[in-house]
C-alpha cells in the first residue's frame, strides 16, 4: 500500500461496503519513509507486527516494537517514522467511534464512548505485550482480523461486537482515564495549543501546493507573525519554513512513486517554484536525487 492510499482512506471503498472499519498493512521505510504529523476525527489503532519504530502522539514520542498496540483518539496529533535504520511493519486500523453509537439515547455511548470522542477521557496510548490486560485486548483485534479474511454474512455485527468488547476491556482494566491537571489554566492552555496546532496542520495540508507566507498563515489562525513563529518553534521544535519544506518534500516523494510525471511537474505540484532548489532540498532529505529515488523504488518492486 502506498502513502497516498494511506492518507486517502476515507475516499476509497473497501470490500465494496460502506462499513467504515478500515485496515491497511503498512511498512516503514518500504512503503514510505514517514507519516507526517496529522490528525483526524476517527479512532486509529497502530498494531506493530514486526520490527520497531517511533510513533508520536500529541508530541510525545514512543519507541514501539512488535506486539505493541497504539491507541490514537479522535483529534490527537500523531506521526510515524523510522527508528534509526530499523524497519517496522504494522497494521493501521481506522474507524469512527460513531460506528458504535445509536440513533436513540444510549447510556453506553454517552457514558463510555462519547467522552473519548470529546477528549474528556483518555485511553492508554501504548499497550505492550507484557501488560496483564494485553491478551484480552489484542484478541479482540486479532478476531476482527480473522473476520475480515473471509467476510462472512453479517460480519459487520460481529466486528461491532468485538469493538464493544475491546472498549469494555479497556475500561475493565483501568486503561481509560479522566485527564487531571493540578492547574486548570494549564489544561486550558494545552488544549488551546493543540487546537491551534491542528488548525496549522490542516491549513498546510490544504494549501502546501500554493505560495505560503508566515504573514498569511499567522493571520488565518489569529496570531501576529512574531507570536506565530515563536509558537510554532516551541510547539513543533522547528521553524515553519523548515516544516513546510519537509512536508512538501514528503508529498513530492509520494508523487514520484505514485505517478510518472516529470521531476519538474512533481516539484511544481508540491509548491517548489525553482527546480534546482527542489533538487538540492530533496537530496539533503533523502540522500539521493529525485530521479535516483524513483529509480531505486522501481528496482525494489517485486516482479
Secondary structure as GFF3:
##gff-version 3
##sequence-region A 1 303
A	DSSP	alpha_helix	3	7	.	.	.	ID=ss1
A	DSSP	three_ten_helix	9	11	.	.	.	ID=ss2
A	DSSP	beta_strand	21	28	.	.	.	ID=ss3
A	DSSP	beta_strand	34	38	.	.	.	ID=ss4
A	DSSP	beta_strand	43	57	.	.	.	ID=ss5
A	DSSP	beta_strand	60	65	.	.	.	ID=ss6
A	DSSP	beta_strand	69	72	.	.	.	ID=ss7
A	DSSP	beta_strand	78	82	.	.	.	ID=ss8
A	DSSP	beta_strand	88	95	.	.	.	ID=ss9
A	DSSP	three_ten_helix	97	100	.	.	.	ID=ss10
A	DSSP	alpha_helix	107	108	.	.	.	ID=ss11
A	DSSP	pi_helix	109	113	.	.	.	ID=ss12
A	DSSP	alpha_helix	114	117	.	.	.	ID=ss13
A	DSSP	beta_strand	122	123	.	.	.	ID=ss14
A	DSSP	beta_strand	126	127	.	.	.	ID=ss15
A	DSSP	alpha_helix	134	150	.	.	.	ID=ss16
A	DSSP	alpha_helix	155	172	.	.	.	ID=ss17
A	DSSP	beta_strand	176	177	.	.	.	ID=ss18
A	DSSP	alpha_helix	184	207	.	.	.	ID=ss19
A	DSSP	alpha_helix	214	221	.	.	.	ID=ss20
A	DSSP	alpha_helix	225	236	.	.	.	ID=ss21
A	DSSP	alpha_helix	240	258	.	.	.	ID=ss22
A	DSSP	alpha_helix	263	269	.	.	.	ID=ss23
A	DSSP	alpha_helix	275	286	.	.	.	ID=ss24
A	DSSP	alpha_helix	290	300	.	.	.	ID=ss25
###
